[in-house]
Amino acid sequence: MSHTAIMLIAGIALLIVLRLAIRDGRRATRLFILLWLIVSIGNLLVGVLYAGYGWAEEAAIWILVFGAPAAVAVAAALFGADSES
């Protein structure tokens, strides 16, 4: 399994844990976005500084690694069962 796939699974897993642990879905989403931003930037820096990838290569992957779980989190907050209409 690729490192990118592992990071995507980890992001979704973190989102699930936070949504189950925190009753307020919007608060859980905000916390997830903050934590996932920190984790994904750390992953980008490891790729550039230690794995030898270029900034442009890692930035393209970072958009996927951060963006996909963040989009799921935002969609869950907007369209989830606990959202207010």
KAWOQUI-V8877 format. One record per backbone hydrogen bond with DSSP energy under -0.5 kcal/mol. NH is the residue of the N-H (numbers start at 0). CO is the residue of the C=O. If there is no record, write none. Layout:
nh->NH co->CO
nh->NH co->CO
This chain:
nh->5 co->1
nh->6 co->2
nh->7 co->3
nh->8 co->4
nh->9 co->5
nh->10 co->6
nh->11 co->7
nh->12 co->8
nh->13 co->9
nh->14 co->10
nh->15 co->11
nh->16 co->12
nh->17 co->13
nh->18 co->14
nh->19 co->15
nh->20 co->16
nh->21 co->17
nh->22 co->20
nh->24 co->22
nh->27 co->23
nh->28 co->24
nh->29 co->25
nh->30 co->26
nh->31 co->27
nh->32 co->28
nh->33 co->29
nh->34 co->30
nh->35 co->31
nh->36 co->32
nh->37 co->33
nh->38 co->34
nh->39 co->35
nh->40 co->36
nh->41 co->37
nh->42 co->38
nh->43 co->39
nh->44 co->40
nh->45 co->41
nh->46 co->42
nh->47 co->43
nh->48 co->44
nh->49 co->45
nh->50 co->45
nh->52 co->46
nh->57 co->53
nh->58 co->54
nh->59 co->55
nh->60 co->56
nh->61 co->57
nh->62 co->58
nh->63 co->59
nh->64 co->60
nh->65 co->61
nh->66 co->61
nh->66 co->62
nh->67 co->63
nh->68 co->64
nh->69 co->65
nh->70 co->66
nh->71 co->67
nh->72 co->68
nh->73 co->69
nh->74 co->70
nh->75 co->71
nh->76 co->72
nh->77 co->73
nh->78 co->74
nh->79 co->75
nh->82 co->79
